[in-house]
Amino acid sequence: MIDTLLQTINNRDAGYGGHLWTYRMSADTLDLYVLPKHRAEPGKYREAVVYAGQALQAISNEALQYAQNVMVQSFPNLGEPELVAHVRLIPNRSWRGGRSQSAPAVRIPAGQSLDQTLRSTASHYGMFLLNLKQKDLPEEPAGRLKLFLNEEAKLFKAVCTMSDNPFDWLKTGQWIERFHQLKEENSGLSDAEFYRFEDQGIRAEVRELLEHHPHPQVLVSYQP
């Protein structure tokens, strides 16, 4: 079953940063690891964990199609930093509680604004949104952030966490995957975009713009 789920997400065009992480699997368990060459690079290590979190959420979504729940039994920790997550598939018929990775609905409820939906989805992963002013955001030498910001009449938000550790980065990846699903299922978000903060210097600059200086994990923009 695990190999079927992995093959499904590997066949997609979205990309899950498979060049940064790897996995080991058995019949009903899966371990996600950061590749050794990236463990000593803080920026690459964070990027790998974010991508692995995105893949984990995609696997969780696919598992539901096979009447399976994904339970994360181990998260990133200082004792074993290379391990991103140890997960197990649990058939629905034997589910008796525990930490399920089932996610909120991807359809926007009637009467709920896009802003409320994004905030609700972020909250599900222990994250929150803060407003940003386009004119205050820094320019990036490579130009990717500049292209992201070159949009008129859009709202810009930072998806944030209060702490900044591998657990937060894993949740960031899961949120990104849910964001993709929201875009696919809701026409009102078709023009929404996000920016990953692959440049940690830019991320630090954005953090200084935020009240109380929480840790920005992703930037998102959309039409009001």
Long-range contacts (C-beta under 8 A, 24 or more apart in sequence): 1-27, 1-28, 1-63, 1-66, 1-68, 1-89, 2-26, 2-27, 2-28, 2-29, 2-30, 2-89, 4-66, 5-59, 5-62, 5-63, 5-66, 6-30, 6-59, 8-58, 8-62, 9-55, 9-58, 9-59, 9-62, 12-58, 14-180, 16-51, 16-52, 16-54, 16-55, 16-58, 17-47, 17-48, 17-50, 17-51, 17-52, 17-54, 17-55, 18-51, 18-55, 20-44, 20-47, 20-48, 20-51, 20-52, 21-48, 21-49, 21-51, 21-52, 21-55, 21-84, 28-88, 28-89, 29-86, 29-87, 29-88, 29-89, 30-59, 30-86, 30-87, 30-88, 31-83, 31-85, 31-86, 31-87, 32-56, 32-83, 32-84, 32-85, 32-87, 33-82, 33-83, 33-84, 34-81, 34-82, 34-84, 36-82, 39-81, 39-82, 42-200, 43-198, 43-200, 45-81, 45-166, 46-166, 46-169, 46-200, 47-196, 47-198, 48-84, 49-76, 49-84, 49-166, 49-169, 49-170, 49-173, 50-169, 50-170, 50-172, 50-173, 50-176, 50-196, 50-217, 51-173, 52-84, 52-85, 52-170, 52-173, 53-84, 53-85, 53-169, 53-170, 53-171, 53-172, 53-173, 53-174, 53-176, 53-177, 54-173, 54-174, 54-176, 54-177, 55-173, 56-84, 56-85, 56-87, 56-101, 56-170, 56-173, 56-174, 57-101, 57-103, 57-173, 57-174, 57-176, 57-177, 57-178, 58-177, 59-87, 60-101, 60-102, 60-103, 61-103, 61-177, 61-181, 63-89, 64-102, 67-91, 67-92, 67-93, 68-92, 69-95, 69-100, 69-101, 69-102, 70-100, 70-101, 71-98, 71-99, 71-100, 71-101, 72-99, 72-101, 75-166, 75-167, 75-170, 76-165, 76-166, 76-167, 76-169, 76-170, 77-166, 81-166, 84-166, 84-170, 85-170, 101-174, 103-174, 103-178, 104-178, 106-178, 106-181, 106-182, 106-184, 106-185, 106-186, 107-185, 107-186, 108-182, 108-186, 108-188, 108-189, 114-186, 114-188, 114-189, 114-192, 114-222, 115-155, 117-182, 117-186, 118-157, 118-179, 118-182, 118-220, 118-222, 121-175, 121-178, 121-179, 121-182, 122-159, 122-175, 124-178, 125-171, 125-172, 125-174, 125-175, 125-178, 126-161, 126-168, 126-171, 127-159, 127-160, 127-161, 127-171, 127-172, 127-175, 127-217, 128-159, 128-160, 128-161, 128-214, 129-157, 129-158, 129-159, 129-160, 129-220, 130-157, 130-158, 130-160, 130-210, 130-211, 130-214, 130-216, 131-155, 131-156, 131-157, 132-156, 132-157, 132-158, 132-206, 132-209, 132-210, 132-219, 136-209, 137-206, 137-209, 137-219, 138-202, 138-205, 138-206, 140-199, 140-202, 142-199, 144-195, 144-198, 145-195, 145-199, 145-202, 145-219, 148-193, 148-195, 148-219, 148-221, 149-221, 151-193, 151-221, 153-223, 153-224, 154-221, 154-222, 154-223, 154-224, 155-221, 155-222, 155-223, 155-224, 156-219, 156-220, 156-221, 157-219, 157-220, 157-221, 158-206, 158-210, 158-216, 158-218, 158-219, 158-220, 159-216, 159-217, 159-218, 159-219, 159-220, 160-210, 160-214, 160-215, 160-216, 160-217, 161-214, 161-215, 161-217, 162-214, 162-215, 163-215, 164-215, 168-215, 168-217, 169-217, 172-217, 172-218, 175-217, 175-218, 176-218, 179-220, 188-223, 189-222, 191-222, 191-223, 192-220, 192-221, 192-222, 192-223, 193-220, 193-221, 193-222, 194-218, 194-219, 194-220, 194-221, 195-219, 195-220
